Amino acid sequence: MLELVLEGDTMNDSRCLAPARRLGRCLAVLLAAGFILLGSATLLLAGERTPTVCTVTSSSNPSLRGQCVTLTATVSGWTVAPTGVVEFHLGTSSGAIIGFGTPVDGEFSMSTSSLALGDNQIFGVFKSDLHNEGSSAPVFVQTVVEAPMTVSGTVRSAATGVPIPFAGMQVFNSVPALIEPDLRADYAGRYSVQLPPGTYTFHVTGPGWSEVEQPVTVPDSDYARDFELTDHHEQLVYRFFNMKGGVHFYTASDAEFINVYSTLGATFKYDGPAYSVSLLNTLGQVPLYRFFNRRNGVHFYTASEAEKTRVQTTLASTYNYEGIAYGVRIDGKGIPVYRFYVPARNAHFYTAATGEIFKHSGLSTSYRYEGIGYWVAGGTD
């Protein structure tokens, strides 16, 4: 590269007119000899080309089958804007040309929706021009996958048909490889997942339910698939906070949970599971009795036969007996559930969570600790 620099107002200075005329004649000679004038003071020898680098990028990778994808070849390293042709080859650097054109400011783009399913090897090739050397981009792999379908349904109890809240799922493909490690149904047992057409294995379970494994073939359309669980050995106890009464409500009924969650959300805020109880009629299990206080709208729970009898015989005008809530133990086997009395609400609070036990034990005036109410199968810590 040869650079000629004219400093100051040389061309307008009368003392420099003769040298300037001589310079003009020199430039004419240089141009005739094969030099090219760039700007006002740079000369480039014709035939000398600048090395370039070519790269390929994609607007979406991976893309869905039939989706329009824009491929862009970028030519860099040039001094003079490249005017050589850019070609996109499929398979090899000399394979079928799927698009070509002249770059603008070093870039050329093309769009296509006809790439095959799977990995497509694409080679970008820049053809040399008068000022720039040609270059080939490293192989670019555009992956095309099937458009996913919506697979949805409900997880239910085979015995009752009642939806199972928060049922868990794992989905494996045919390899097999785990592709959905933590799919979870909502409060009403409903799930939805996006999967390309193909064959999969669903592992489905619910809190306290044994896992089932079932194959699912997803067609080229949205697909509805329900699951039923049968081996129910442990049940979650759901806890709500009554925002109007400032007290808690507990239920082990999936149907009741779904009803309260979906229709009484303005009053009852779901806290999460309180603990779990066994559904096996094992020796040592006793019923937990549930009462409803007509005056303040609060539920009372007790596993004591003597306390149940006393409430029914002496407080029948206040407490309505609603039946057995679920089974618990009173022989010290399992996770203890601690019982507190809340004088301001004339209500009781029950918890198996260690953090809550320590928190409320220090609030002797607000929460009066009454001891362990009963034992259950599992806690939530």
C-alpha positions in Angstrom: 0.0 0.0 0.0 1.4 3.5 -1.0 0.0 6.6 0.7 0.5 10.2 -0.6 -0.5 12.9 1.8 -0.9 16.6 0.8 -0.7 18.9 3.8 -2.0 22.4 4.1 -3.7 24.4 1.3 -1.1 23.2 -1.3 -3.4 23.2 -4.3 -4.5 26.8 -3.8 -1.0 28.2 -3.1 0.3 30.0 -6.3 3.9 29.1 -5.3 2.9 25.4 -5.5 1.0 25.4 -8.8 3.8 24.0 -10.8 4.6 21.2 -8.4 0.9 20.5 -8.2 0.7 20.2 -12.0 3.6 17.8 -11.9 1.9 15.8 -9.2 -1.2 15.6 -11.3 0.8 14.3 -14.2 2.4 11.7 -11.8 -1.0 10.5 -10.6 -2.1 10.1 -14.2 1.0 8.0 -14.9 0.4 5.9 -11.8 -3.2 5.3 -12.7 -2.1 4.3 -16.2 0.4 1.9 -14.6 -2.3 0.1 -12.7 -2.6 2.0 -9.4 -6.1 2.8 -8.1 -6.8 6.1 -6.3 -8.6 5.7 -3.0 -10.0 8.8 -1.3 -7.8 11.8 -2.0 -4.4 10.4 -1.0 -4.3 6.6 -0.9 -3.0 4.4 -3.8 -3.6 0.7 -4.0 -1.9 -1.5 -6.6 -4.4 -3.2 -8.8 -4.3 -7.0 -8.3 -3.4 -6.7 -4.6 -6.4 -8.2 -2.7 -7.2 -7.9 1.0 -7.7 -11.2 2.9 -11.3 -11.7 4.2 -13.0 -13.9 6.7 -16.5 -15.3 6.1 -18.9 -16.4 8.9 -22.5 -17.7 8.8 -25.2 -17.1 11.4 -28.9 -18.0 11.7 -32.0 -16.1 12.9 -33.2 -19.2 14.8 -31.3 -22.4 15.6 -32.7 -24.9 16.2 -35.8 -24.1 14.1 -39.1 -25.9 13.5 -39.8 -27.9 10.4 -41.4 -25.5 7.9 -40.3 -22.4 9.8 -38.7 -19.6 7.8 -35.1 -19.2 8.8 -32.8 -16.3 7.7 -29.2 -17.3 7.0 -26.6 -14.4 7.0 -23.1 -14.5 5.7 -20.8 -11.8 7.0 -17.6 -10.9 5.2 -15.1 -9.1 7.3 -11.5 -7.8 7.1 -12.0 -5.8 3.9 -10.9 -2.2 3.1 -12.9 -1.8 0.0 -16.5 -3.0 0.4 -16.8 -6.5 -1.1 -18.7 -6.9 -4.4 -17.9 -10.6 -5.0 -20.8 -13.1 -4.8 -21.7 -15.0 -1.6 -23.0 -18.5 -2.0 -24.7 -20.8 0.4 -24.0 -24.5 -0.2 -25.8 -27.4 1.4 -23.9 -30.5 2.6 -20.4 -29.6 1.4 -18.5 -26.5 0.3 -19.2 -27.6 -3.3 -22.7 -29.0 -2.7 -26.0 -27.7 -4.0 -26.4 -23.9 -3.9 -29.4 -22.9 -2.0 -28.9 -19.2 -2.3 -26.5 -16.5 -3.6 -26.1 -12.8 -3.9 -23.9 -9.7 -3.6 -23.2 -8.6 0.0 -24.1 -5.1 1.1 -21.6 -3.6 3.5 -20.1 -7.1 3.9 -23.4 -8.9 4.6 -25.7 -11.1 2.5 -28.9 -12.7 3.9 -31.3 -15.3 2.4 -34.4 -16.9 3.9 -35.6 -20.5 3.5 -38.3 -22.7 4.9 -37.4 -25.9 3.0 -34.5 -27.3 5.1 -34.8 -31.0 5.9 -35.6 -32.4 9.4 -32.4 -33.0 11.3 -28.9 -31.4 11.0 -28.3 -29.4 7.8 -24.6 -28.6 7.1 -24.4 -25.2 5.4 -21.2 -23.7 3.9 -20.9 -20.0 3.2 -18.5 -19.1 0.4 -17.4 -15.6 -0.6 -16.0 -15.3 -4.1 -13.1 -13.0 -4.6 -13.5 -9.7 -6.3 -11.0 -7.0 -7.6 -10.1 -5.9 -4.1 -10.8 -8.8 -1.8 -9.7 -12.4 -1.5 -12.3 -15.1 -1.4 -13.0 -17.0 1.9 -15.1 -19.9 3.1 -16.9 -19.9 6.4 -16.6 -22.8 8.8 -19.4 -25.3 8.5 -22.6 -24.1 10.0 -25.1 -26.7 11.3 -28.8 -25.6 11.2 -30.9 -28.0 13.2 -34.5 -28.5 12.2 -36.9 -30.2 14.6 -40.5 -31.2 14.5 -43.0 -28.5 15.7 -44.1 -29.5 19.2 -47.7 -30.6 20.0 -49.6 -29.8 23.2 -50.1 -32.9 25.3 -52.5 -32.2 28.1 -54.9 -34.0 30.5 -55.7 -34.7 34.1 -54.2 -37.0 36.7 -57.0 -38.7 38.7 -57.7 -41.3 41.3 -58.7 -44.6 39.7 -61.0 -45.4 42.6 -62.9 -42.1 42.9 -62.2 -40.2 39.7 -61.2 -37.2 41.8 -58.2 -35.1 40.4 -54.9 -35.4 42.2 -53.5 -32.0 43.0 -49.9 -31.3 42.2 -49.2 -34.7 40.7 -45.7 -35.0 39.4 -44.4 -36.3 36.1 -41.2 -37.1 34.3 -41.0 -37.6 30.5 -38.5 -39.8 28.7 -37.9 -40.0 25.0 -37.2 -43.3 23.1 -33.4 -43.1 23.7 -34.3 -43.1 26.6 -33.3 -39.7 27.9 -35.0 -37.6 30.5 -36.4 -34.5 28.7 -39.0 -33.2 31.2 -37.5 -33.8 34.7 -40.0 -31.8 36.8 -43.4 -31.5 35.1 -46.1 -30.9 37.7 -49.9 -30.8 37.5 -51.8 -27.8 39.0 -54.1 -27.7 42.0 -56.8 -29.5 40.0 -54.6 -32.3 38.7 -54.2 -30.7 35.2 -51.0 -30.7 33.2 -49.8 -29.5 29.8 -46.5 -30.1 28.0 -45.1 -29.3 24.6 -43.6 -32.3 22.8 -42.7 -33.1 19.1 -44.5 -36.0 17.6 -43.0 -39.3 18.7 -43.1 -42.0 21.4 -42.4 -41.2 25.0 -42.7 -42.7 28.4 -44.5 -40.8 31.2 -43.6 -41.5 34.9 -46.6 -40.2 36.9 -47.0 -40.0 40.6 -48.8 -37.9 43.2 -48.0 -37.0 46.8 -48.5 -40.3 48.7 -49.2 -42.3 45.5 -47.1 -45.0 43.9 -45.5 -44.2 40.5 -47.0 -45.5 37.3 -45.1 -45.8 34.0 -47.1 -45.5 30.7 -46.1 -45.1 27.0 -47.5 -42.2 25.1 -47.4 -41.7 21.4 -47.8 -38.1 20.3 -49.4 -37.7 16.8 -49.0 -34.7 14.4 -51.7 -32.8 16.4 -52.5 -31.7 19.9 -53.2 -34.8 22.1 -55.3 -35.3 25.2 -54.2 -38.0 27.7 -55.4 -38.6 31.2 -53.6 -40.7 33.8 -55.1 -42.7 36.7 -53.2 -43.7 39.9 -54.3 -46.6 42.0 -51.9 -47.3 44.9 -52.7 -44.5 47.4 -50.9 -45.1 50.6 -50.3 -41.6 52.0 -52.4 -38.4 51.8 -51.3 -34.7 52.0 -53.1 -32.5 54.4 -53.6 -29.1 52.8 -53.5 -26.0 54.9 -55.3 -22.7 54.2 -55.2 -19.4 56.0 -58.5 -17.7 56.5 -57.7 -14.1 55.9 -60.9 -12.8 57.4 -60.8 -14.9 60.5 -57.0 -15.0 61.0 -57.0 -18.8 61.5 -56.1 -21.9 59.6 -58.1 -24.6 58.0 -56.9 -28.1 57.3 -58.2 -30.8 54.9 -57.0 -34.1 53.6 -59.8 -34.3 51.0 -58.6 -33.6 47.4 -62.1 -32.7 46.3 -62.5 -30.2 49.2 -59.1 -28.7 48.5 -59.9 -28.1 44.9 -63.3 -26.5 45.8 -61.8 -24.2 48.4 -58.8 -23.3 46.2 -60.9 -22.6 43.1 -64.0 -20.9 44.6 -62.9 -19.3 47.9 -59.6 -17.7 47.0 -60.8 -14.3 48.2 -61.1 -15.7 51.8 -58.7 -18.7 52.0 -55.1 -18.4 51.0 -53.3 -21.7 50.3 -50.3 -22.1 52.6 -49.1 -25.4 51.2 -49.1 -28.9 52.6 -49.1 -29.1 56.4 -48.0 -32.7 56.6 -49.0 -36.1 55.3 -51.1 -38.9 56.9 -51.1 -42.6 56.2 -54.1 -44.2 54.5 -53.2 -47.7 55.7 -55.3 -49.0 58.5 -52.4 -50.0 60.6 -52.5 -50.9 64.3 -52.3 -47.8 66.4 -54.1 -45.5 64.0 -57.0 -43.5 65.4 -59.5 -41.0 63.9 -58.9 -37.3 64.0 -62.4 -35.7 64.6 -63.4 -32.5 63.0 -65.8 -29.9 64.5 -67.1 -26.6 63.1 -67.6 -23.6 65.5 -70.8 -22.0 64.4 -70.0 -18.7 66.2 -66.6 -17.8 64.7 -66.5 -20.1 61.6 -63.4 -21.9 62.8 -62.7 -25.7 62.7 -61.5 -27.6 65.7 -59.6 -31.0 65.4 -59.0 -33.5 68.1 -57.7 -37.1 68.3 -58.9 -37.5 71.9 -62.0 -39.6 72.4 -62.6 -37.9 75.8 -62.3 -34.4 74.3 -64.6 -35.4 71.4 -67.2 -36.6 73.9 -66.9 -33.5 76.1 -67.4 -31.2 73.1 -70.4 -33.1 71.9 -72.1 -33.3 75.3 -71.3 -29.8 76.6 -70.7 -27.6 73.6 -73.2 -29.0 71.1 -74.8 -25.6 70.6 -71.5 -24.1 69.5 -69.7 -27.0 67.7 -71.2 -29.0 64.9 -69.5 -32.4 64.5 -68.5 -32.9 60.9 -67.0 -36.4 61.1 -63.6 -37.9 60.8 -61.0 -35.7 59.1 -58.3 -38.4 58.6 -56.4 -41.0 60.5 -53.5 -40.2 62.9 -51.6 -41.8 65.7 -51.4 -41.1 69.4 -48.8 -43.7 70.4 -45.8 -41.5 69.6 -44.9 -43.2 66.3 -44.3 -40.8 63.4 -44.0 -37.0 63.1 -45.5 -35.0 66.0 -48.0 -32.3 65.3 -48.0 -29.6 67.9 -51.1 -27.9 69.1 -51.4 -24.2 70.1 -54.4 -22.3 71.4 -54.9 -18.8 70.1 -57.0 -16.9 72.7 -57.7 -13.8 70.5 -59.4 -16.1 67.9 -60.8 -18.8 70.2 -59.1 -21.2 67.8 -56.3 -23.7 67.6 -53.2 -23.9 65.4 -51.6 -27.2 64.4 -48.1 -27.6 62.9 -45.5 -30.2 62.3 -42.9 -27.7 61.0 -40.0 -27.2 63.3 -39.5 -23.6 62.4 -43.1 -22.7 63.3 -42.9 -24.6 66.6 -40.0 -22.5 67.8 -41.6 -19.3 66.4 -44.9 -19.7 68.2 -43.5 -21.3 71.4 -42.0 -17.9 72.2 -45.4 -16.1 71.8 -46.8 -17.4 75.1 -49.5 -14.7 75.3 -50.7 -15.0 71.7 -50.1 -18.7 71.2 -50.5 -21.0 74.2 -48.7 -24.3 73.7 -50.9 -27.3 74.7 -48.6 -30.1 73.7 -48.5 -32.7 71.0 -51.9 -33.2 69.5 -51.1 -36.4 67.5 -48.5 -38.0 65.3 -48.6 -38.3 61.4 -46.7 -40.1 58.7 -44.6 -37.2 57.4 -43.8 -33.5 57.9 -42.9 -30.7 55.5 -39.5 -29.5 56.7 
